[in-house]
Amino acid sequence: MESNVPSLEQADLDRLNDKDKAELRQFITNEQQRTRIQGQTHALTDICWKKCVTGSVKNGQLDKGEQGCLANCVDRFLDVNLLTMRHLGSMRQGS
């Protein structure tokens, strides 16, 4: 798979000053986080869609039952993520 994005060579990175290296590291970290969030969003959409939308979408609208199911599915997903993050945070603190 070819990419249109030019690759960075080590020599290019060595020419950066410390401030630029730190900014590049932060940019890469932010992009990785954005990619993870997008992946989770796509997974959530897929899971909730398969669970809640069993028929065809008529007139470009979901029926009330599907809407409620999707809202509940998303809410539960977010609840589980929040609980997981809290649990991981307490584990890091040694609680």
Secondary structure as GFF3:
##gff-version 3
##sequence-region A 1 95
A	DSSP	alpha_helix	10	14	.	.	.	ID=ss1
A	DSSP	alpha_helix	18	52	.	.	.	ID=ss2
A	DSSP	alpha_helix	64	92	.	.	.	ID=ss3
###
